[in-house]
Amino acid sequence: MNKLKQLIGWDNADMPLENKLFNAVAFIIGLSMILCITCNIFTGFDWYLNIILACIGLMSALVYYKSRYAGHTEKTVLIYVTFGLLLFIPGWFLNGGINSSTPQTGMFLAALIIILVERKYHTLFIAVIIGIFIGCYIVEKQFPQLLAYSKSIPSDDMDMLVASILNIFIIGLLISVLKRTHHFDKDKLVEQSEELRASQKELSIAKDQAEAATFAKSNFLANMSHEIRTPLNGIIGTAQLLSRSNTQFPEQQELLQTLQSSSNLLINIISDILDLSKIEADKLVLNPTVFNIRDCIKTVISICRPGIVGAKKNITLNYTVDDKLTPCIKADESRLQQILVNLIGNAIKFTDEGSVSLDVIVADNHDGVQDVVFHVSDTGIGVGHEALAQLFKPFTQVNTSALRKYGGTGLGLSICKKLVEIMNGRIWVESEENRGSVFSFNLPLPVAEGALTDTKPTVDVTDYQYKPLRILLAEDNMMNQLIAKRIFEKIGYVLDFADNGLQALNKLEQQQYDLIFMDIQMPEMDGLEATKRIIEKYGDKAPPIIAMTANVLSENEIECREAGMKDFLSKPFTIDRLESIIQRWG
């Protein structure tokens, strides 16, 4: 029995049920033909009948081998069944016609067709069998001389008996194989289902652990950013104060410029790592507002142009904007600026001479949405074709010699790619080594109708005018208090200090203030809680409260505004930015 299972392919889990069944049918019919030929020799039937049975046996052996070892196909089954139907016609007459075992064989053949052939062919083959029965019967009645008989009536009876036993045996065996195979496959399927369920459970646990690790990493980086920005605020603040003093020598100015540029570079690296962490943790939230995209592009160019002057490079920075580009769109302006500044900054960094260009083209315009394509091209060092696939991976520099010469963390392009995808766009690059690069991305930008709304008024620092104000700063860090004191004194203000939110409330009860700068993380009472209590107590008469914090995540700014703060000043801050806020809210 085990040998039979092996021949059929019973234990082969990868073999389909219909394949196993066909193997069993072909194998058993092949053996039964040998038995039938033996019986016919003893019962005296015509040798032509034995030749037909031998052909069926050989055909069964051939299709069995093909199905078992070369692969089961629907074509093989159809050929096998059609071959059997064709040989059934001469077999009808050679086996004695309607009064012989031939009708049993026809019914057996019909059962095999239902078992083996796909359902869509059942009607066709059953109709063919019925047609063959009727046709052979009519021919038999019209031409009885075509029939061949056995030598004696006992031989006919023996033929009927053997045919009945064989047909019952084969059909029973096939049904048994079908049922056993079904149970075997069912048990296998249940086992695989249980394994899959266990794998899904393990995968779910692993997913939860990965999400927890990503969340922990994001929180860790946010905390580290806060801790790094706090002393960096002191460094940058001190550098700004020294740069505005009148007691500088030329070498001191050079050192101060180095200190300021290095500090700004460190801030950019910290911001990039934070952005990447937020994107990976799926915590980056877009803040779409209505803004003038042409003004946004001008701002980007003005931000990037000093990079050429400061590096003393012999390159030009140009930009063109499609006339079809609508003035006002609704999108996240700061993120669009971040992408463009990053791409143009990279182009400037890797171009020693020639040009860097930004071209803005409207590719499509439909249903109030413009599909805008941005091309940033340069004549720089370029990238080899084999390295292009690595460009947008985080912490990747495709050229180690370029890394030594130009520096960088390899985060900028990765962040650009993720930001573009979050904004439902696509980014790509075309480059040739030593011949420059073209970085392109497209964004679907909704057109904003009417005048600009939800835009922040800006104040030019050249228009800054001193106003006599009484200002309170809630800050628990002594170093930050010292730096803030010196910076505010530089622009004409004397600060009152509170070491925490509770002290700020007490100070406000004793003294009226025109402006309050509030840190967020403080002992006893944090800045958010203090702001809420001030707004609750004084209402519209409360002085404007400005967040001054090293917490720079977008959700931190949202929390501050929800608490009632008017503006957000992230540490480290520039004196120009401070003057702008005082001019606006003082």
C-alpha positions in Angstrom: 0.0 0.0 0.0 2.9 2.4 0.8 4.4 1.5 -2.5 1.1 2.4 -4.3 1.0 5.7 -2.4 4.5 6.5 -3.5 3.7 5.7 -7.1 0.6 7.9 -7.1 2.4 10.8 -5.2 0.1 10.6 -2.2 2.5 12.1 0.3 3.7 14.9 -2.0 2.2 18.0 -0.3 3.1 20.2 -3.3 1.2 18.0 -5.8 -2.4 19.1 -6.5 -5.4 16.8 -5.7 -6.4 16.5 -9.4 -2.8 15.4 -10.2 -2.9 12.6 -7.6 -6.3 11.5 -8.8 -5.2 11.3 -12.4 -2.1 9.4 -11.5 -4.3 6.8 -9.7 -6.7 6.5 -12.6 -4.0 6.0 -15.3 -2.1 3.6 -13.1 -5.1 1.4 -12.2 -6.6 1.4 -15.7 -3.2 0.3 -17.0 -3.1 -2.6 -14.6 -6.8 -3.5 -15.3 -6.1 -3.7 -19.1 -3.5 -6.4 -18.4 -6.2 -8.4 -16.5 -8.8 -7.8 -19.2 -6.5 -9.1 -21.9 -5.7 -12.2 -19.9 -9.4 -12.9 -19.4 -10.2 -12.3 -23.1 -7.5 -14.9 -24.1 -9.3 -17.5 -21.9 -12.8 -16.5 -23.0 -12.0 -16.5 -26.7 -12.7 -12.9 -27.7 -11.3 -11.5 -31.0 -7.7 -10.5 -31.0 -8.5 -7.1 -32.3 -10.3 -6.4 -29.0 -7.1 -7.3 -27.2 -5.1 -4.9 -29.4 -7.5 -2.1 -28.5 -7.1 -3.0 -24.8 -3.3 -3.0 -25.2 -3.4 0.4 -26.8 -5.4 1.7 -23.9 -2.9 0.2 -21.4 0.0 1.7 -23.2 -1.7 5.1 -23.4 -2.4 4.9 -19.6 1.2 4.1 -18.9 2.4 7.0 -21.0 0.1 9.6 -19.5 0.8 8.3 -16.0 4.5 8.8 -16.5 4.0 12.3 -17.9 1.6 13.4 -15.2 3.7 11.9 -12.3 7.2 12.9 -13.3 6.9 15.6 -16.0 3.9 17.6 -14.7 0.1 17.4 -14.8 -1.7 19.4 -17.5 -5.3 19.9 -18.6 -4.2 19.0 -22.2 -2.9 15.6 -21.1 -6.3 14.8 -19.5 -8.3 15.9 -22.5 -6.1 13.8 -24.9 -6.4 10.7 -22.7 -10.2 10.9 -22.4 -10.6 11.7 -26.2 -8.3 8.6 -27.0 -10.5 6.4 -24.8 -13.7 7.6 -26.5 -12.3 7.0 -29.9 -11.3 3.4 -29.0 -14.7 2.8 -27.4 -16.3 2.8 -30.8 -14.5 -0.3 -32.3 -14.6 -1.9 -28.8 -18.4 -1.7 -28.9 -18.6 -4.0 -32.0 -15.6 -6.2 -31.1 -17.0 -6.9 -27.6 -20.5 -7.9 -28.7 -22.5 -4.6 -28.8 -25.4 -3.7 -26.6 -25.8 -7.2 -25.0 -22.2 -7.3 -23.8 -20.3 -5.6 -21.1 -19.7 -2.6 -23.4 -22.5 -0.4 -21.9 -21.0 -0.9 -18.5 -17.7 0.3 -19.9 -19.4 3.3 -21.3 -21.0 4.2 -17.9 -17.5 3.7 -16.3 -16.1 6.0 -18.9 -18.7 8.7 -18.1 -17.9 8.4 -14.4 -14.1 8.9 -15.2 -14.9 12.0 -17.2 -16.8 13.6 -14.4 -13.9 12.7 -12.0 -11.0 13.7 -14.2 -12.1 16.5 -16.5 -12.8 20.1 -15.5 -16.4 21.0 -14.9 -16.6 23.3 -18.0 -16.0 20.2 -20.2 -18.6 17.8 -18.5 -21.6 18.7 -20.7 -19.6 18.3 -23.9 -18.1 14.9 -23.1 -21.3 13.5 -21.7 -23.1 14.5 -24.9 -20.4 12.9 -26.9 -20.8 9.6 -25.0 -24.5 9.6 -25.4 -24.0 10.3 -29.1 -21.6 7.4 -29.4 -24.0 5.1 -27.6 -26.9 6.0 -29.9 -24.8 5.9 -33.0 -23.3 2.5 -32.3 -26.7 1.1 -31.3 -28.2 2.3 -34.6 -25.3 0.9 -36.7 -25.5 -2.4 -34.7 -29.2 -2.8 -35.6 -28.6 -1.9 -39.2 -25.5 -4.0 -39.7 -25.5 -6.8 -37.2 -22.7 -8.6 -39.1 -20.3 -6.0 -37.7 -20.6 -7.5 -34.2 -18.0 -10.0 -33.0 -19.0 -12.5 -30.3 -17.3 -14.8 -27.8 -17.1 -18.5 -28.5 -19.7 -19.5 -25.9 -22.5 -18.1 -23.7 -20.4 -18.9 -20.5 -17.7 -16.7 -22.0 -20.2 -13.9 -22.4 -21.3 -14.3 -18.8 -17.7 -14.4 -17.6 -17.1 -11.2 -19.6 -20.1 -9.5 -17.9 -18.9 -10.7 -14.5 -15.3 -9.6 -14.9 -16.3 -6.2 -16.3 -18.7 -5.6 -13.5 -16.1 -6.6 -10.8 -13.4 -4.4 -12.5 -15.7 -1.4 -12.9 -16.9 -1.6 -9.2 -13.3 -2.2 -8.0 -11.8 0.7 -10.0 -14.6 3.2 -9.2 -14.5 2.2 -5.5 -10.7 2.5 -5.4 -10.8 5.9 -7.1 -13.4 7.2 -4.7 -11.3 5.9 -1.8 -8.2 7.6 -3.2 -10.2 10.8 -3.7 -11.5 10.7 -0.2 -8.1 9.8 1.4 -6.4 12.5 -0.6 -9.0 15.0 0.4 -8.5 14.1 4.0 -4.8 14.2 3.7 -4.8 17.6 2.0 -7.4 18.9 4.5 -5.1 17.8 7.4 -2.2 19.4 5.7 -4.1 22.6 5.1 -5.2 22.7 8.8 -1.6 22.2 9.8 -0.4 24.9 7.5 -3.2 27.2 8.8 -2.1 26.7 12.3 1.5 27.4 11.4 0.3 30.5 9.5 -1.7 31.6 12.5 1.3 31.1 14.8 3.5 33.0 12.3 1.0 35.8 12.2 1.0 36.0 15.9 4.8 36.1 16.0 4.8 38.7 13.2 2.3 40.8 15.1 4.5 40.6 18.2 7.6 41.5 16.2 5.7 44.4 14.5 4.6 45.7 17.9 8.2 45.4 19.2 9.5 47.2 16.1 6.9 50.0 16.5 7.8 50.3 20.1 11.5 50.5 19.3 10.8 53.1 16.6 8.7 55.1 19.0 11.4 54.8 21.7 14.0 55.9 19.2 11.9 58.8 18.2 11.4 59.9 21.8 15.1 59.4 22.5 16.1 61.6 19.5 13.6 64.2 20.5 15.0 64.3 24.0 18.6 64.3 22.8 17.7 67.2 20.4 16.3 69.2 23.3 19.4 68.5 25.4 21.8 69.4 22.6 19.9 72.5 21.6 20.0 73.9 25.1 23.8 74.3 25.4 23.9 75.1 21.7 21.6 78.0 22.4 24.3 79.3 24.7 27.0 78.8 22.1 25.1 80.5 19.2 23.8 83.2 21.5 27.3 84.0 22.7 28.6 84.0 19.1 25.9 86.4 18.1 26.6 88.8 20.9 30.4 88.7 20.2 29.7 89.4 16.5 27.7 92.5 17.4 30.4 93.9 19.7 32.8 96.6 18.6 35.9 95.0 20.2 36.7 92.5 17.4 40.0 91.9 15.7 40.1 90.4 12.1 41.1 87.0 13.4 38.3 87.1 16.0 35.8 87.8 13.2 37.1 84.8 11.3 36.8 82.5 14.3 33.3 83.8 15.1 32.2 83.1 11.5 33.6 79.6 11.9 31.8 79.1 15.2 28.5 80.3 13.8 28.7 78.2 10.6 29.7 75.1 12.6 26.8 75.7 15.1 24.3 76.1 12.2 25.6 73.0 10.6 25.2 71.1 13.8 21.6 72.4 14.1 20.9 71.3 10.6 22.2 67.8 11.3 20.1 67.5 14.4 17.0 68.7 12.5 17.6 66.1 9.7 17.9 63.3 12.2 14.7 64.4 13.9 12.9 64.7 10.6 14.0 61.2 9.5 13.0 59.8 12.9 9.5 61.4 12.7 9.0 60.0 9.2 10.0 56.5 10.2 7.7 56.6 13.2 4.9 58.0 11.0 4.6 61.0 13.2 5.4 63.7 10.6 2.3 65.8 10.1 1.9 68.2 7.1 0.5 71.6 7.8 -1.1 72.9 4.5 -1.7 76.6 4.3 -2.5 79.0 1.4 0.7 80.7 0.2 2.2 82.4 -2.9 4.4 79.8 -4.5 6.3 82.4 -6.5 7.3 84.2 -3.3 8.2 80.8 -1.8 10.6 80.1 -4.7 12.1 83.6 -4.3 12.7 82.9 -0.6 14.4 79.6 -1.4 16.7 81.3 -3.9 17.6 84.0 -1.3 18.3 81.4 1.3 20.6 79.4 -1.0 22.5 82.3 -2.7 24.7 83.0 0.3 26.0 79.4 0.0 27.7 80.4 -3.2 29.1 83.7 -1.9 30.3 82.1 1.4 32.1 79.2 -0.4 33.5 81.7 -3.0 32.4 79.5 -5.9 32.4 80.6 -9.5 28.9 79.5 -10.2 25.6 81.2 -11.1 22.2 80.4 -9.5 19.2 80.8 -11.9 15.5 80.0 -11.7 12.6 80.0 -14.1 8.9 79.6 -13.3 6.2 78.5 -15.8 3.7 81.3 -16.6 0.9 78.8 -16.2 1.8 78.3 -12.5 -1.0 79.7 -10.3 0.1 82.3 -7.8 -1.6 80.8 -4.7 -1.7 77.1 -3.7 -2.5 75.2 -0.6 0.3 73.0 0.7 2.9 72.7 3.4 5.1 75.7 2.5 7.9 74.9 5.0 8.2 71.3 3.7 8.3 72.5 0.1 11.0 75.0 1.0 12.9 72.3 2.9 12.9 70.0 -0.2 14.0 72.8 -2.5 16.7 74.2 -0.2 18.1 70.7 0.3 18.2 69.9 -3.4 19.6 73.3 -4.4 22.1 73.3 -1.5 23.3 69.9 -2.6 23.7 71.1 -6.2 25.7 74.1 -4.9 27.9 71.9 -2.6 28.8 69.5 -5.4 29.4 72.1 -8.1 32.7 74.0 -8.2 32.1 75.9 -11.3 29.3 76.4 -13.9 25.7 76.9 -12.9 22.8 75.6 -10.7 19.3 76.1 -12.0 15.8 75.6 -10.7 13.0 75.2 -13.3 9.4 75.0 -12.3 7.0 73.6 -14.9 3.2 72.9 -14.9 2.9 69.5 -16.4 -0.9 69.1 -16.0 -3.9 71.1 -14.7 -7.2 69.5 -13.9 -10.0 69.6 -11.3 -8.4 72.5 -9.4 -5.0 70.7 -9.0 -1.8 71.6 -10.8 0.8 68.8 -11.3 4.0 70.9 -10.9 7.4 69.5 -11.8 10.5 71.0 -10.1 13.9 70.4 -11.9 17.2 71.2 -10.0 20.1 70.9 -12.4 23.8 71.5 -11.9 27.1 71.2 -13.8 28.8 69.5 -10.8 30.6 66.2 -10.2 27.6 64.0 -11.1 26.9 60.4 -10.1 27.7 57.2 -11.9 24.8 55.0 -13.1 25.7 52.1 -10.7 25.4 54.5 -7.7 22.1 56.1 -8.6 20.1 53.4 -6.7 21.9 54.3 -3.5 21.2 58.0 -3.6 18.0 58.2 -1.7 18.9 55.7 1.1 19.5 57.3 4.6 23.1 57.7 5.9 24.4 56.9 2.4 27.1 58.7 0.4 27.7 57.1 -3.0 31.3 58.5 -3.2 33.6 58.2 -0.2 36.1 60.6 -1.7 33.3 63.1 -2.2 32.3 62.6 1.5 35.8 63.5 2.6 35.9 66.6 0.4 32.3 67.9 0.7 31.1 66.4 4.0 27.5 65.6 4.9 25.5 63.0 6.7 23.7 61.5 3.7 20.3 62.2 5.2 19.2 65.1 3.0 18.1 63.2 -0.1 16.5 60.5 1.9 14.4 63.1 3.7 13.5 64.8 0.5 12.3 61.5 -1.0 10.1 60.7 2.0 8.7 64.2 2.2 7.8 64.2 -1.6 6.1 60.8 -1.2 4.2 62.0 1.9 3.0 64.9 -0.3 1.8 62.4 -2.9 4.6 63.1 -5.3 7.6 61.3 -6.9 11.3 62.2 -7.0 13.9 60.9 -9.5 17.4 61.8 -10.7 19.3 61.8 -14.0 23.0 62.1 -13.8 26.3 61.4 -15.5 29.6 61.3 -13.7 31.6 64.5 -14.2 28.8 66.0 -16.3 26.3 67.1 -13.7 22.9 66.0 -12.4 19.2 66.8 -12.7 17.1 66.1 -9.6 13.4 66.3 -10.3 10.2 65.8 -8.3 6.5 66.4 -9.0 3.8 67.4 -6.6 0.0 67.7 -7.1 -0.7 71.2 -5.7 -4.3 72.3 -5.1 -5.1 75.7 -6.5 -6.3 78.2 -3.9 -8.9 80.7 -5.2 -9.2 84.2 -3.9 -6.9 86.3 -1.7 -4.4 84.7 0.6 -5.6 83.7 4.0 -4.0 82.0 7.0 -0.7 83.6 6.2 1.6 85.0 8.9 2.5 88.7 8.6 6.2 89.1 8.3 8.2 92.0 9.7 11.4 93.1 8.0 14.2 93.5 10.5 15.3 96.7 8.8 12.0 98.2 10.0 12.6 97.2 13.6 11.9 100.0 16.0 12.5 99.9 19.7 9.4 100.0 21.9 9.5 100.4 25.7 8.2 97.0 26.9 8.3 95.2 30.2 9.2 91.6 29.4 9.1 88.4 31.5 11.2 85.3 30.7 10.2 81.9 32.3 13.4 79.8 32.0 14.8 77.3 34.5 18.3 77.0 32.9 20.8 79.5 34.4 23.0 79.5 31.3 20.0 80.3 29.1 18.9 83.0 31.5 22.4 84.6 31.2 22.4 84.4 27.4 18.9 85.7 27.1 19.7 88.6 29.5 22.6 89.7 27.3 20.7 89.3 24.0 17.7 91.3 25.3 20.0 94.0 26.7 21.7 94.2 23.3 18.4 95.2 21.7 17.4 97.5 24.6 15.4 95.5 27.1 15.8 94.5 30.7 14.3 91.1 31.6 12.5 89.9 34.6 13.1 86.1 35.3 11.0 83.3 36.6 12.6 79.9 37.2 9.4 78.0 36.5 5.7 78.4 35.5 4.5 78.9 39.1 6.9 81.7 39.6 5.7 83.3 36.4 2.2 83.3 37.7 3.3 84.9 40.9 5.3 87.5 39.0 2.3 88.4 36.8 0.2 89.0 39.9 2.8 91.5 41.2 3.7 93.2 38.0 2.0 93.9 34.7 4.0 92.7 31.6 3.7 93.6 27.9 5.2 90.3 26.7 6.1 86.9 28.2 8.6 84.4 26.8 7.9 80.9 28.2 10.0 77.8 28.2 8.1 74.5 28.1 10.1 72.0 30.2 10.4 73.5 33.7 10.1 72.1 37.3 7.0 72.5 39.6 4.9 73.8 36.7 5.7 73.6 33.0 5.1 76.3 30.4 2.0 74.8 28.9 0.2 74.6 32.2 1.3 78.1 33.2 0.0 79.5 29.9 -3.3 77.8 30.3 -3.7 79.3 33.8 -2.7 82.8 32.7 -5.2 82.7 29.8 -7.9 81.3 32.1 -7.3 84.0 34.8 -6.7 87.1 32.6 -8.5 86.2 29.4 -8.1 88.8 26.7 -6.2 91.0 29.0 -3.4 88.5 29.3 -0.1 89.6 27.7 1.0 87.8 24.5 2.9 84.6 25.5 5.7 83.4 23.2 7.1 79.8 23.4 10.9 79.9 23.8 11.9 76.2 23.8 14.2 73.6 22.5 11.2 71.3 21.8 11.0 71.8 18.0 8.7 69.0 16.8 5.6 70.1 14.9 3.4 68.6 17.6 5.2 70.7 20.2 4.3 73.8 18.3 0.7 72.7 18.0 0.5 72.0 21.8 1.9 75.5 22.4 -0.7 77.2 20.2 -3.5 75.1 21.7 -2.4 76.2 25.2 -2.8 79.8 24.1 0.7 80.9 23.1 0.8 83.4 20.2 4.1 82.4 18.6 6.9 79.9 18.7 10.6 80.8 19.1 12.8 77.6 18.9 16.2 77.4 20.5 18.8 78.3 19.4 17.3 81.5 17.9 18.8 84.4 16.1 18.6 88.0 17.3 16.9 88.9 14.0 14.1 86.4 14.7 13.8 87.7 18.2 13.5 91.3 17.0 10.8 90.2 14.5 8.7 88.6 17.2 9.0 91.6 19.5 8.1 94.0 16.7 5.0 91.8 15.9 3.7 91.2 19.3 5.1 94.0 21.5 
